[in-house]
Amino acid sequence: MHHGWWRSRITTLKIFATMKQKICLLFLLGLVLGCGDKRPTLVPVKGRLTLDGKPVPFKHVKFLPVNVTPGIGGGAVTDKEGNYSLIANRPGSVKDEPGVPPGGYKVIVVEPLFDPEAIAPPTKPEDGPAPAVGIPQPKKTGTKVGIPGNYANAETTTLMVEVPANGGEINLEMKSPAP
């Protein structure tokens, strides 16, 4: 009789240990599955910024998502011909990621945060890493083009675009205000 009690106790402990193992396994499985990349898929977007048909160099183009477009948008600095290639704004990202999620965007155009001529990335590896400024900064040449005020504000911009599911080229045409 005494041995039967121990056997039942050992069996109970084995069942309990097995249940604890199953719970731990389920918890770990949930952690692994729950830690996947839930960020929206990015598609490449490039294009050209113009004002009255003329290229607009060295401006910061920002795509701000509207309606149900996922993510927080993207941006780029135009080169001397007004060309841009978007880089996603991703919180916590440690590297530049080209593109934005497909969907609708308001576009604003502002002066770059950094003067492109003030940043000279190292040309040799021994000079150390390039500064972490995010959006690539092209060299500035030529005349400065002003931005009509309505394009610099998310509330007043008339630049609205739809980024297709596969991305692509989206040219941005600004118009000068009527005199």
N, C-alpha and C positions, 0 to 999 in steps of 0.2 A: 504494500500500500504506500509505503513511504517513497519507493522508487517511482510509482505512477504519478505522484505529485510533481516530482522533479521533471519527469518526461513531459507532462503537460506544460510546466513552466518553461522548459527549454523550447518546446514547440511554439508557445506564445511569444517568446523572445525572438525566435527565428522569423515568425510572421511579422512582428513589429519591425525587426531590422529590415526585412524585405520591403515593407511599406515605406520606411524611411528612405531606403535606397530609391524606390520608385518616385517618391516625392522629390528627392534631390535631383534625380534624372530628369523629371518633368520640368523642374525649375531651371536646370541648366539648359535644357532644350529650348525653353521659352526665352532665355537670355540670348542664346545663339540666334534663334529665328527673329527675335525682336530687335536685334542690332543691325539689321540689314540697312542698306542705303535707301532711305525713303524719299530722297530728294528727287525733284522732277527731272526728267530727261532733258538734256540740252540739245539744241540744233544750231548749226553754224549760221551766222548772219553777218553779212558784209554789205557794203554799199557805198554811196557817195552822197555827201552833203553839199547842197548848192543853195545859193541865194540869187534869185532872178536868173537862174541858169548858169551862174559862175561858181566855181568851186570855193568852198569855205575851208581854209586851212586852220589847223591847230585849235579846234574847238572840242569841248567835251560833250559828247552825245550820250544822253541817258534814256534808256528804255524803262518806263515805269508801268508795271502790269495793271490792267484794268479788269473789272468783272471777276470771272473765275479763273483767270490765268494764274497758274501756280508760281511760286518763287518770289523773289524781290527785285527782279529785273537784271539789267546789265548796263555796261557802258563801254565807251571807247573814246580815244582822242583821234581826230582826223589828221591825216598827213598833209603834206604841202599841196596835194591835188584834191583834198577833201574826202579821201577814201577812209573808211573805217572798217574794223572787224570787232564785233562785240565780244566782251569778256563778261561772264556771269558774276553777279554779286551773290556770294554764298557765305553765310556766316560760318566762321570756324575753318574755312578753307585755307590751306597752307600753300596752295599753288593756283596760278591763273587757270581758269577753265573756260575755253572758248564757247560762245553761244549763249542762248537763252531758251527757256521752255517755249514751245509753240503757244500762240494765243494772241490776245489783243494788248496793245501798249499805247500809252501816251508817250510822246518823245519830247524831251526838252533839250535845249542847246545852251550851254553856258561856257564861260571862260574856264580853261583847265585850272585845277587847284595848284599845280606846280608849273612854273615857267619851263617849257621844253628845253630852252637853252641853258637853264641853270642846272640841269641834271645831265651829267656826262658819265654814263655807265663805264666801268672799267673795260679796257679792251684786251687786257692780258689776264690769264687766270691768277697770276701771282699778285695782281692788284687787289684781289679779294672779290667777294660777291657784289653783284649789282645791287643798288639800293632797292628795297622792297616798297615800291610805290604803286604796285598794282597794275594799272593800265599803262601800256607802253607809251613812252613820251617821244614823239618824233622831233627832229631838229626843225627849228623855226626859220623860215626864209621868206622874203617877199613882204607885201604890204598886209596890214592888219585889216580884217573885215569885221565890221560891227554886227552884232546880233540884234535883230528887231526884238524889242522888249517882250512881246507876247510869247515868243518861243522859249524864253528863259524861265517860265513859270508853269508849274503843273496845272494850275487853275485856268490859265489863259491860252496855253498852247493849242494850236489847231493841227499839229502833226499827230495823227493817229495812224497806227499801222497794225496789220494782222500778220504775225509770223506763222507761215505754214508749217505743217507737221514735219517736213523735211528741211526746213530753213531755206536759205538761199540769199539772193541779192535784193536788198530793199534800199532804193534810192530815196533820199529825203530832200524835198524841194521847199525851201522857204521863200516867201515873197516879201518884198519891202512894203512898208505901209504906204498907202496913197498919200501924196503931198497935200 
